[in-house]
Amino acid sequence: MFQITLPRKWFIAIIGVADWREKAVDLPYKEFVELQEIIDAFLSRTYKEFRKRGALLGSLLWSHENLAPLFLLEISRENEQFLKEQRAIYDNLPEQILKTLSSDEEKGSLGRNLMKVSPEGKSLLLQGTIPFNVELFPNDHQVLSAFCDAFNAEVIAIKRSEHDFAGRRQWLAGLDNLLHRKFIRDVGPVRKLRAAKDVEGRKQYEKKSPGDFEKIVKILSEMVPFRPSLFELEKPQTGMMAGEKPLGHLLIHYLATGGDFPVKLSERSTTFDRLGRKFEIFQWILANHVEWKELDKLLTHLNELVYDKIERKIADTGGIKFDNFWTDNDLSNNAFFLTNFAFSEDVLKDLKQFINHPEEHFELQIGPGTTALTELWRKTGLHFNLLIFEISGFDLDEEKKLVQWVNALKSRELPGPSYCGDKFLLEQRHYRPF
């Protein structure tokens, strides 16, 4: 049987546009919306280019929502050149967007407003390596489980097209992310995804004539989820050159259930109250015969446990919330960046010990009368997971930029692209996620 061999080395790209709305406060509403649509359309084209290269949406490693302008790309010469091209584009963003306008638009109010606002492109290009160390870092099975959950989150996002008539094209766009990866193999749900892509490629489902979209729904309903045994991880290499150290470590943790529906810690997400999300959880609750009240109680205790044993330890060591690079909102406490000077082997050992044996801390956290909650924990297959990347710069310029971003963040500035704090705009981008 074919297996999907996951690479240990990845390009990690954060790319987008700084918040330009304050510069546009005096624009008439109609002109503001017109400008916003042009900028969003340019972003969408960028993300489509990432999708064509099989990019993994980074936030799917810790959430079921696409809440980050963050991508993981396989390391190759083609992708290296692609990232350099994108960096050049976003370093000169207003002029690049201006080229997409017609002659009349460029000479009219749209062109004038674009140059007046002059939206600033933001990008940070990194390299991430999944390290191997029995004492400090997650083992191969934990790494494979994390990527398996991320792939299944992509599959779930694609299946959401069934519940969102107006957004079918956006949800189905995720097919390209999965199927354009060079390391992908026809195992698990991949053949069904290819069959759905063949139907989707004809674009007939967008028209009034019925039939094609129903075929897609039927194909997707027959899919089996990925499972960790379908993956294998590249063997560890000798590592970095002697004397070379990573700039820091990206730590991603989450809580998941066993089976095909990981309930990641995404209730903090701004879009957690989305109807489709509630429907998915409701289906899972019914299928597993779980009481809402008891599950809520259990998750409350587990959130407290996560804070005490993971988040506080990382924060006390100097860790910063990774998504603070691109948002002021608390969209996730699940991803942290530890700069190298703050790196502590003792903390990583504690984190790994907790991830491997959380039951040792469970009863101490909850106190007496834990039998029913412990049984519910085991019944639902709840487990913690941790994924760690060693981070280095794409090149020397990006290494300097990473240091600047970290320093800016410590000064309470938002150094990266803006994922606007306005809930309406956030949800709008969520429903147009690519």
Secondary structure, DSSP 8 states (H G I E B T S, - for coil): ---EEE-SEEEEEEEEE---GGGGTTS-HHHHHHHHHHHHHHHHHHHHHHHHTT-EEGGGGT-SS---SEEEEE--HHHHHHHHHHHHHHTTHHHHHHTTS-HHHHHSHHHHHHHHH---EEEEEEEEE----TTTS--HHHHHHHHHHHHHHHHHHHHGGGG-GGGHHHHHTHHHHHHT-TT--S-TTHHHHHHHHHHHTT-GGGSSS-SHHHHHHHHHHT-----GGGEEE------S-TT---SEEEEEEEEE-SSS----S-TTSTTTT-HHHHHHHHHHHHHTT--HHHHHHHHHHHHHHHIIIIIHHHHHTT-EEGGGGT-SS---SSEEEEEGGG--HHHHHHHHHHHH-THHHHHHHH-S--HHHHHHHHHHT-EEEEEEEEEEESSHHHHHHHHHHHHHHHTT---S----S-HHHHHHHHHS--
